């Protein structure tokens, strides 16, 4: 038992600080390189995108008054305003 008490180690603050500093400043092994993301395919002709659009309540009521399909009607009205060269 007496031997166990003599084997206790007391932490030297300077040694502990140097070990912490060394751990913080030692270069870490480089991580494996990350593969670049695959390029996004170009837009598919005729594909639609989900967007959020704020409309005046009167405009929304106009397109919704005929029931389902109002989003298609909004799309058709907007498409009619876009010049043919931008399709």
C-alpha positions as CSV (number, residue, x, y, z in Angstrom):
1,X,0.0,0.0,0.0
2,X,2.8,2.4,0.8
3,X,4.2,1.8,-2.7
4,X,0.9,2.8,-4.3
5,X,1.0,6.2,-2.6
6,X,4.5,6.9,-3.7
7,X,3.6,6.2,-7.3
8,X,1.0,8.9,-7.6
9,X,1.9,11.5,-10.2
10,X,1.3,15.2,-9.6
11,X,0.5,17.2,-12.7
12,X,3.0,19.9,-13.4
13,X,1.1,22.9,-14.8
14,X,3.9,23.8,-17.2
15,X,4.1,20.3,-18.6
16,X,0.3,20.2,-18.9
17,X,0.3,23.5,-20.7
18,X,3.1,22.5,-23.1
19,X,1.2,19.2,-23.9
20,X,-2.0,21.1,-24.6
21,X,-0.2,23.7,-26.8
22,X,1.6,20.9,-28.7
23,X,-1.7,19.1,-29.3
24,X,-3.4,22.3,-30.5
25,X,-0.5,23.3,-32.9
26,X,0.5,19.9,-34.3
27,X,-0.6,19.6,-37.9
28,X,-3.4,17.1,-38.3
29,X,-3.3,14.5,-41.0
30,X,-5.0,15.8,-44.2
31,X,-8.5,14.6,-44.8
32,X,-9.2,12.6,-47.9
33,X,-9.9,14.9,-50.8
34,X,-13.6,15.5,-51.5
35,X,-14.7,14.6,-55.0
36,X,-16.2,17.6,-56.8
37,X,-19.9,17.6,-57.1
38,X,-21.2,16.3,-60.4
39,X,-22.3,19.1,-62.7
40,X,-26.0,19.8,-62.8
41,X,-27.7,18.8,-66.0
42,X,-29.0,21.6,-68.1
43,X,-32.7,22.4,-67.9
44,X,-34.9,19.9,-69.6
45,X,-37.0,21.6,-72.2
46,X,-40.6,21.9,-71.0
47,X,-39.7,21.0,-67.4
48,X,-41.3,23.1,-64.7
49,X,-39.8,24.4,-61.5
50,X,-41.5,24.9,-58.2
51,X,-41.3,28.5,-57.1
52,X,-42.9,30.8,-54.6
53,X,-44.7,33.7,-56.2
54,X,-46.6,36.6,-54.5
55,X,-49.6,37.8,-56.4
56,X,-52.2,40.4,-55.6
57,X,-55.4,38.8,-54.2
58,X,-57.4,40.1,-57.2
59,X,-55.1,38.4,-59.7
60,X,-55.1,35.1,-57.7
61,X,-58.9,35.2,-57.5
62,X,-59.2,35.8,-61.3
63,X,-57.2,32.7,-62.1
64,X,-58.8,30.5,-59.3
65,X,-62.4,31.4,-60.2
66,X,-62.6,28.6,-62.8
67,X,-61.4,26.0,-60.4
68,X,-58.5,23.5,-60.6
69,X,-55.8,24.2,-63.1
70,X,-55.4,27.8,-62.1
71,X,-51.6,27.4,-61.9
72,X,-51.5,26.2,-65.5
73,X,-53.6,29.2,-66.5
74,X,-51.1,31.5,-64.7
75,X,-48.3,29.8,-66.5
76,X,-50.0,30.1,-69.9
77,X,-50.7,33.8,-69.3
78,X,-47.0,34.5,-68.4
79,X,-45.7,32.4,-71.2
80,X,-47.8,34.5,-73.7
81,X,-45.8,37.6,-72.4
82,X,-42.4,36.0,-73.0
83,X,-40.8,36.6,-76.4
84,X,-40.5,33.4,-78.5
85,X,-36.7,33.7,-78.6
86,X,-36.4,33.1,-74.8
87,X,-38.2,29.8,-74.8
